Amino acid sequence: MEFARSLQQLWRHRYFRRLLAVRVAIQSCDGVLQVALAGYVLFSPERQPDAASIAVVLAITLLPFSILGPFVGVVIDRVSRRQVLIFCSLFRAAVAFGLAALVATGLRTPGVETLIYGGALIAMSLNRFLLAALSASLPHTIDASEYMVANSVVPTIGPAGLLIGAGAATGLRLILGQVMSDHLANAILFIVAAIGFLASVGLTLLIPRRQLGPDGTATTRAREVVGALMAALAHLRNRRAAAIGLVTIAAHRLIYGIVLVAMILAFRNYFHSLDQVDAAIADLGLLVIITGAGFVFASVVTPPMSARVGLRSTMIICLIASAGFQLVPGAIYAKVPLMAAAFLLGLTAQCIKICVDTLVQAHVADEFKGRVFVLYDIIFNLALVVAAVIAAVILPADGKSVIILIVMAACYLLIGLGFALASRGVSMNEGTESLQAVS
């Protein structure tokens, strides 16, 4: 009911509706693309994936954007954000078609794999660019007092779209796997993703070119990028609420990433043998759906909780709860407890993200939002890559280590304590006034 009322409040904004449709289309196709990539990397009957292989894939798909992020952030703050959405989606469609052609050959030579990972690198890097542009565009479609409401709806509907795309792609992959070879089944998923990206372009064209900002009209040359980035960092130093939120979510993302890799390995290698491809796909697909359900349910929990106790207390509660959920049921190596932990940890992770999204949008000036949201995404990327590297060092091939998960629970508690101490005396409720009306 809370989610429905929040969505109804925002639905009156025409361009919010259209931007939301673009986000759902992009993230649904992302779900299809990620299942296609997972099918290629994780579900080869000839190879057993381990944490190191997952770390390598994450590194080549995420680190390049971390390097280019400051440059694209300036672009988001200087050129039409609608045009960014259009051209990035067009390019991703072209890349997805190319990946389909490569995967359809069935070849796994070093040269072909290099091309496929390179294409994945481009596709996933552009996705972070798109999400940064979408986040920076959101304030241009709603009222300033509706940031928290929007950040309880949009980051939930987006992952819901990702969930729908991944769920549909998983079902399609299982069906196709029964009637054709694995490489052809994966290739068809890449084609479906490409068609979806083209559809998102059509939806974006329904929004006027200048509607999504940026407000300024200045142009930036490549040599000015470093200075622009330094200006954004200086702006963050003067916006303690946003800065503390970003540091906190970086630490949280690091721990959550290690746990995520452990779960993926457990459902691929601990509960299933190497040749049980379809069963592993089905279980990992269910894991994705349950985790996504936790993200969606966060939209129900976060607005009323934040309205009653404030953003700061909400984040502290979620970090402490994450520690508890990581212990029970998250350290019990059986399918049902781990699925329950995936839901609960997904719930708290998304609650924290909704709060940090709101802190950034409410406390960062519009001319810096693009760059700050790109920095935000870079933090996400780097934390996940570092988490996967750490997981490759500390986790066994089957992902099972109760001791490590207990240590992760303790880390959640330490992050909660650090946030509580750092945020004392810092106002964090700006932009949440409208929650009183929907809670």
DOGUZA-168643 format. One record per residue (C-alpha): residue number from 1; residue in three letters; x, y, z. Coordinates in steps of 0.5 Angstrom, whole numbers. Example, Ala and Ser with C-alpha at 12.3 -4.5 7.8 and 13.67 -1.06 7.14 Angstrom:
BEGIN
  resi  resn      u      v      w
     1   Ala     25     -9     16
     2   Ser     27     -2     14
! end
This chain:
BEGIN
  resi  resn      u      v      w
     1   Met      0      0      0
     2   Glu      6      5      2
     3   Phe      9      3     -5
     4   Ala      3      4     -9
     5   Arg      1     11     -5
     6   Ser      8     13     -7
     7   Leu      8     11    -14
     8   Gln      1     15    -15
     9   Gln      4     21    -12
    10   Leu     10     21    -17
    11   Trp      5     19    -23
    12   Arg      2     25    -24
    13   His      9     28    -27
    14   Arg      9     26    -34
    15   Tyr     16     26    -35
    16   Phe     17     22    -29
    17   Arg     13     17    -32
    18   Arg     17     17    -39
    19   Leu     23     17    -35
    20   Leu     21     11    -31
    21   Ala     19      7    -37
    22   Val     26      8    -40
    23   Arg     29      6    -33
    24   Val     25     -1    -33
    25   Ala     26     -2    -41
    26   Ile     34     -1    -40
    27   Gln     34     -5    -33
    28   Ser     30    -11    -36
    29   Cys     35    -12    -42
    30   Asp     40    -12    -37
    31   Gly     37    -18    -33
    32   Val     37    -21    -40
    33   Leu     44    -19    -42
    34   Gln     47    -21    -35
    35   Val     44    -28    -35
    36   Ala     47    -29    -42
    37   Leu     54    -27    -40
    38   Ala     53    -32    -34
    39   Gly     51    -37    -38
    40   Tyr     57    -36    -42
    41   Val     62    -36    -36
    42   Leu     59    -40    -30
    43   Phe     55    -45    -34
    44   Ser     60    -49    -39
    45   Pro     59    -56    -38
    46   Glu     67    -57    -39
    47   Arg     69    -52    -34
    48   Gln     68    -51    -26
    49   Pro     68    -43    -24
    50   Asp     71    -41    -18
    51   Ala     72    -34    -14
    52   Ala     78    -32    -19
    53   Ser     74    -33    -25
    54   Ile     69    -29    -22
    55   Ala     74    -24    -20
    56   Val     77    -23    -27
    57   Val     70    -23    -30
    58   Leu     68    -17    -26
    59   Ala     75    -14    -26
    60   Ile     75    -13    -34
    61   Thr     67    -11    -34
    62   Leu     67     -6    -29
    63   Leu     74     -3    -28
    64   Pro     75      1    -35
    65   Phe     69      5    -33
    66   Ser     72      6    -26
    67   Ile     78     10    -30
    68   Leu     73     13    -35
    69   Gly     68     15    -30
    70   Pro     70     22    -29
    71   Phe     70     24    -36
    72   Val     63     21    -37
    73   Gly     61     25    -31
    74   Val     63     31    -34
    75   Val     59     29    -40
    76   Ile     53     28    -36
    77   Asp     53     35    -33
    78   Arg     55     38    -40
    79   Val     50     35    -45
    80   Ser     43     33    -46
    81   Arg     42     27    -42
    82   Arg     37     25    -46
    83   Gln     42     24    -52
    84   Val     46     20    -47
    85   Leu     41     15    -46
    86   Ile     39     14    -53
    87   Phe     46     14    -56
    88   Cys     49      9    -50
    89   Ser     43      4    -51
    90   Leu     44      4    -59
    91   Phe     51      2    -58
    92   Arg     49     -3    -53
    93   Ala     45     -6    -58
    94   Ala     50     -6    -63
    95   Val     55    -10    -58
    96   Ala     50    -15    -56
    97   Phe     48    -17    -63
    98   Gly     56    -17    -64
    99   Leu     56    -22    -58
   100   Ala     51    -26    -60
   101   Ala     55    -27    -67
   102   Leu     61    -29    -63
   103   Val     58    -34    -58
   104   Ala     54    -37    -64
   105   Thr     60    -40    -67
   106   Gly     61    -44    -61
   107   Leu     69    -43    -61
   108   Arg     72    -42    -54
   109   Thr     79    -40    -57
   110   Pro     83    -35    -53
   111   Gly     82    -30    -59
   112   Val     74    -31    -59
   113   Glu     74    -30    -51
   114   Thr     78    -24    -51
   115   Leu     73    -21    -56
   116   Ile     67    -23    -52
   117   Tyr     70    -21    -45
   118   Gly     72    -14    -49
   119   Gly     64    -14    -51
   120   Ala     62    -15    -44
   121   Leu     67    -10    -42
   122   Ile     63     -5    -46
   123   Ala     56     -7    -45
   124   Met     57     -7    -37
   125   Ser     61      0    -37
   126   Leu     56      3    -41
   127   Asn     50      1    -37
   128   Arg     54      4    -31
   129   Phe     54     11    -35
   130   Leu     46     10    -37
   131   Leu     44      9    -29
   132   Ala     48     15    -27
   133   Ala     45     19    -33
   134   Leu     38     16    -30
   135   Ser     40     18    -23
   136   Ala     42     25    -25
   137   Ser     36     26    -29
   138   Leu     31     24    -24
   139   Pro     30     31    -20
   140   His     28     34    -27
   141   Thr     22     30    -27
   142   Ile     19     31    -20
   143   Asp     19     36    -14
   144   Ala     25     37     -9
   145   Ser     21     35     -3
   146   Glu     19     28     -7
   147   Tyr     27     26     -7
   148   Met     26     20     -2
   149   Val     19     18     -5
   150   Ala     22     18    -11
   151   Asn     28     14     -9
   152   Ser     24      9     -5
   153   Val     20      8    -12
   154   Val     25      8    -17
   155   Pro     31      4    -15
   156   Thr     26     -1    -13
   157   Ile     22     -1    -20
   158   Gly     29     -1    -23
   159   Pro     31     -8    -20
   160   Ala     24    -10    -21
   161   Gly     25    -10    -28
   162   Leu     32    -13    -28
   163   Leu     29    -18    -24
   164   Ile     23    -19    -29
   165   Gly     29    -19    -35
   166   Ala     33    -24    -31
   167   Gly     27    -29    -29
   168   Ala     24    -29    -36
   169   Ala     31    -30    -39
   170   Thr     33    -36    -34
   171   Gly     26    -39    -36
   172   Leu     28    -38    -44
   173   Arg     35    -41    -43
   174   Leu     32    -47    -39
   175   Ile     27    -48    -45
   176   Leu     32    -47    -50
   177   Gly     38    -51    -47
   178   Gln     33    -57    -48
   179   Val     32    -56    -56
   180   Met     39    -53    -58
   181   Ser     46    -53    -56
   182   Asp     48    -48    -50
   183   His     52    -43    -54
   184   Leu     46    -42    -59
   185   Ala     42    -42    -53
   186   Asn     46    -36    -50
   187   Ala     47    -33    -57
   188   Ile     39    -32    -57
   189   Leu     39    -29    -50
   190   Phe     44    -24    -53
   191   Ile     39    -22    -59
   192   Val     33    -21    -54
   193   Ala     37    -16    -50
   194   Ala     39    -12    -56
   195   Ile     32    -12    -59
   196   Gly     30     -9    -52
   197   Phe     36     -4    -52
   198   Leu     33     -1    -59
   199   Ala     26     -1    -55
   200   Ser     29      3    -50
   201   Val     31      8    -55
   202   Gly     24      9    -58
   203   Leu     21     10    -51
   204   Thr     27     15    -49
   205   Leu     25     19    -56
   206   Leu     18     21    -52
   207   Ile     22     26    -48
   208   Pro     24     33    -50
   209   Arg     32     33    -51
   210   Arg     33     38    -46
   211   Gln     28     36    -41
   212   Leu     33     32    -37
   213   Gly     38     37    -36
   214   Pro     43     39    -35
   215   Asp     41     46    -33
   216   Gly     48     49    -35
   217   Thr     50     50    -42
   218   Ala     58     50    -41
   219   Thr     62     46    -45
   220   Thr     68     42    -43
   221   Arg     74     40    -46
   222   Ala     78     33    -44
   223   Arg     84     37    -41
   224   Glu     78     40    -36
   225   Val     76     34    -34
   226   Val     81     33    -28
   227   Gly     79     40    -25
   228   Ala     72     39    -26
   229   Leu     73     32    -22
   230   Met     77     36    -17
   231   Ala     71     41    -16
   232   Ala     66     35    -15
   233   Leu     70     32    -10
   234   Ala     71     39     -6
   235   His     63     40     -7
   236   Leu     63     33     -3
   237   Arg     67     35      2
   238   Asn     63     41      4
   239   Arg     57     36      4
   240   Arg     58     32      9
   241   Ala     52     28      9
   242   Ala     53     26      2
   243   Ala     60     24      3
   244   Ile     59     20      9
   245   Gly     53     16      6
   246   Leu     58     14      0
   247   Val     64     12      4
   248   Thr     59      8      8
   249   Ile     56      4      2
   250   Ala     63      3     -1
   251   Ala     64     -1      6
   252   His     57     -4      6
   253   Arg     58     -6     -2
   254   Leu     65     -9      0
   255   Ile     62    -14      5
   256   Tyr     56    -15      1
   257   Gly     60    -17     -5
   258   Ile     64    -22     -1
   259   Val     58    -26      1
   260   Leu     55    -25     -6
   261   Val     61    -29     -9
   262   Ala     60    -34     -4
   263   Met     53    -35     -5
   264   Ile     54    -36    -13
   265   Leu     60    -41    -12
   266   Ala     55    -45     -7
   267   Phe     49    -46    -11
   268   Arg     54    -47    -17
   269   Asn     59    -52    -14
   270   Tyr     57    -54     -7
   271   Phe     50    -56     -9
   272   His     51    -58    -16
   273   Ser     56    -62    -20
   274   Leu     60    -59    -26
   275   Asp     55    -63    -31
   276   Gln     48    -61    -27
   277   Val     48    -54    -31
   278   Asp     40    -54    -32
   279   Ala     39    -55    -24
   280   Ala     45    -50    -23
   281   Ile     42    -45    -27
   282   Ala     35    -46    -24
   283   Asp     37    -45    -17
   284   Leu     41    -39    -19
   285   Gly     36    -36    -22
   286   Leu     31    -37    -16
   287   Leu     37    -34    -12
   288   Val     37    -28    -17
   289   Ile     29    -27    -16
   290   Ile     29    -28     -9
   291   Thr     34    -23     -8
   292   Gly     31    -18    -13
   293   Ala     24    -19     -8
   294   Gly     28    -17     -2
   295   Phe     30    -10     -6
   296   Val     23     -9     -8
   297   Phe     20    -10     -1
   298   Ala     25     -5      1
   299   Ser     21      0     -2
   300   Val     15     -2      3
   301   Val     20     -1      9
   302   Thr     24      5      8
   303   Pro     19     10      7
   304   Pro     15      9     13
   305   Met     22      7     17
   306   Ser     25     14     15
   307   Ala     20     18     16
   308   Arg     19     16     23
   309   Val     26     15     25
   310   Gly     30     19     20
   311   Leu     35     17     15
   312   Arg     41     16     20
   313   Ser     37     11     24
   314   Thr     35      7     18
   315   Met     42      6     16
   316   Ile     44      4     23
   317   Ile     38     -1     24
   318   Cys     40     -4     17
   319   Leu     47     -5     18
   320   Ile     46     -8     25
   321   Ala     40    -12     22
   322   Ser     45    -15     16
   323   Ala     50    -17     21
   324   Gly     44    -21     25
   325   Phe     41    -24     18
   326   Gln     49    -26     16
   327   Leu     49    -30     22
   328   Val     42    -33     22
   329   Pro     40    -36     17
   330   Gly     46    -33     12
   331   Ala     51    -38     15
   332   Ile     47    -44     15
   333   Tyr     49    -48      9
   334   Ala     43    -51      6
   335   Lys     39    -48      0
   336   Val     33    -46      4
   337   Pro     37    -42      9
   338   Leu     41    -39      4
   339   Met     35    -37      0
   340   Ala     32    -33      6
   341   Ala     39    -30      7
   342   Ala     39    -27      0
   343   Phe     32    -24      1
   344   Leu     34    -21      8
   345   Leu     41    -18      6
   346   Gly     38    -16     -1
   347   Leu     32    -12      3
   348   Thr     37     -9      8
   349   Ala     42     -7      2
   350   Gln     37     -4     -2
   351   Cys     34      0      4
   352   Ile     41      3      5
   353   Lys     42      5     -2
   354   Ile     35      8     -2
   355   Cys     38     13      4
   356   Val     44     14      0
   357   Asp     41     16     -6
   358   Thr     37     21     -3
   359   Leu     43     24      1
   360   Val     46     25     -5
   361   Gln     40     28     -9
   362   Ala     38     32     -3
   363   His     45     35     -1
   364   Val     49     36     -8
   365   Ala     48     41    -13
   366   Asp     45     40    -20
   367   Glu     51     42    -23
   368   Phe     55     37    -20
   369   Lys     50     31    -19
   370   Gly     52     28    -26
   371   Arg     59     27    -23
   372   Val     58     25    -16
   373   Phe     53     20    -19
   374   Val     58     17    -23
   375   Leu     63     17    -17
   376   Tyr     58     14    -14
   377   Asp     57      8    -19
   378   Ile     65      8    -19
   379   Ile     65      6    -12
   380   Phe     60      1    -13
   381   Asn     64     -2    -18
   382   Leu     71     -2    -15
   383   Ala     68     -5     -8
   384   Leu     65    -11    -12
   385   Val     71    -12    -16
   386   Val     75    -11     -9
   387   Ala     70    -16     -6
   388   Ala     71    -21    -11
   389   Val     79    -21    -11
   390   Ile     78    -22     -3
   391   Ala     73    -28     -4
   392   Ala     78    -31     -9
   393   Val     84    -31     -4
   394   Ile     79    -33      2
   395   Leu     74    -37     -1
   396   Pro     74    -45     -3
   397   Ala     72    -47    -10
   398   Asp     65    -49     -7
   399   Gly     64    -43     -3
   400   Lys     63    -46      3
   401   Ser     66    -43      9
   402   Val     62    -41     16
   403   Ile     68    -38     19
   404   Ile     68    -33     14
   405   Leu     61    -31     14
   406   Ile     61    -30     21
   407   Val     67    -25     20
   408   Met     63    -22     15
   409   Ala     57    -21     20
   410   Ala     62    -18     25
   411   Cys     64    -13     19
   412   Tyr     57    -11     18
   413   Leu     57     -9     26
   414   Leu     63     -5     25
   415   Ile     61     -1     19
   416   Gly     54      1     23
   417   Leu     59      3     29
   418   Gly     63      7     24
   419   Phe     57     10     21
   420   Ala     54     12     27
   421   Leu     60     16     30
   422   Ala     61     19     23
   423   Ser     54     22     23
   424   Arg     53     25     30
   425   Gly     51     32     29
   426   Val     50     31     21
   427   Ser     43     33     19
   428   Met     41     28     14
   429   Asn     33     29     14
   430   Glu     33     34      8
   431   Gly     29     32      2
   432   Thr     24     27      6
   433   Glu     19     32      8
   434   Ser     14     28      3
   435   Leu     14     22      7
   436   Gln     10     24     12
   437   Ala      4     24      7
   438   Val      5     17      5
   439   Ser      7     14     11
! end
